[in-house]
Amino acid sequence: MPAKNTPDPKTLGRSSGSLNAPIAAFTMALILGSYCISSIRTARRDAQGQSIITPESAPRRSSKEKDSWIQQALEESQSGKGGKT
C-alpha cells in the first residue's frame, strides 16, 4: 500500500514551524523593552530619594580636624611597630 503524501498545514502561506522564530523574537523584544523601561524608572525613583553630596554641600572641616586624624593614624601605626616616638 503506498504512503499518502499529506501536505504540511499552512498558515499564511508558510508552514507552521517557520513562524516560531519571528514570534519568539518579537516576544523577547517586548519583554526586554519592558524590563529596560522598568529598570530606568526604578533607578530614577531611587536617585530622587537619595541626597547627592557634592564638594560644595559636604561639611567643611578645619585644618586642625584634618591634621588630628592624620596624627592619630600615625600614632596608631607607630605603636603597632614597637612604639618608638
N, C-alpha and C positions, 0 to 999 in steps of 0.2 A: 504494500500500500504506500503510495508516495506521500511525503510530508507536505502539509498545506503551508503555503507561504502566507503568513499574516503580516501585513504591514504594521510598523510601529504606530502607536496612536500619535496623531499630530496635533499640536497646539500652536495656533497662529502660523501654520505652515512649517513648523520645526518639530523635531522630536522633543519629548518632554524632558529628557536629560540635558538638552542644550540650554534650557532656561535656568538651570540650577545655579550656575556660576554668576550670571548677572544679578539674580535675585539676592544671592548671598553677598555679593559686593555692595549692592545698594543698601542692604540691611546693616552691614558692618559700617558703612559710611554714616548712616543715620545714628547708630549707637556711638561711634567715635565723635561725631559732631556734637551730640547732646552731652557727652561726657566732657568735652572741652569747654563748652559753654557753662556747664555746671561748675567746673573747676575754676574758671575765671571769675565767676560770680562769687564763689566761696572765698577765693583769695582777696577779692576786693572788699568783701564784707569783713574779713579778718583784719585786713590792713587798716580799715577805717576805725576799728575798735582799739588798735594799739597806738600809743603815742610815739612819735618819731623824735629821737634825741639827735639834735644837730649840735655842732660845736657852739653855736650861739646860745642854745637853750640849755646846755649842760651846766651843772653847777660849777661855779668858779672856785678854785682852791688857791689859797695864798701860797707863796713860795715856801713858807715855813711848813705848811701841811705837806707839800710835795717832798721837801727835804726830810721830814720826820719819818715817813715810811721808808725812804731810802736808807736813812740812818738805822732804823730798826732792822731792816733786811741785812745790812752789813754786820750789825751786832750779832744777829742770829747765825749768819754764815761763819763768823769768826768763832763764836762759841762752839760751833759744831766741829771746827778744825783743831781745837786744842785750847781755845780761849786766850790766845795772845792778843793783847790790846796795847 
